[in-house]
Amino acid sequence: MSLRLEPSHVAIVEVSCPEEAEACKHEDYGCVVKYFLLRFALECNVGSCEVEPTIGIAWYLAGDMRDLEAAQVWVIPVKDDAFASWVKSMKTDTVDKVVEE
């Protein structure tokens, strides 16, 4: 996620998704993370970190991927202290892969 600092707020400039990331693809909307961030901006953020030009995020979909109007996507910066603590407590290949990317 690329950000720009405006005089009164932080603006989302771009959201990019890894090409091989099929888990976030919706047949009508494409990348659901990009869809939610561009629609709701940082209202779907649950973490915090210092503002940087580019911020790596982790995401969670609550609800049914087939019905995005009834679902929610939450994002958290990977540099968030709570996220870092959670990752340290997990010992799975999936989490290790996400953190390395």
Sequence and secondary structure as in RCSB ss.txt:
>XXXX:A:sequence
MSLRLEPSHVAIVEVSCPEEAEACKHEDYGCVVKYFLLRFALECNVGSCEVEPTIGIAWYLAGDMRDLEAAQVWV
IPVKDDAFASWVKSMKTDTVDKVVEE
>XXXX:A:secstr
 EEEE SSSEEEEE    TT GGGEETTTEEHHHHHHHHHGGGGB       SB  EEEEEES TT GGG EEEE
EETTSHHHHHHHHH   HHHHHHHH 
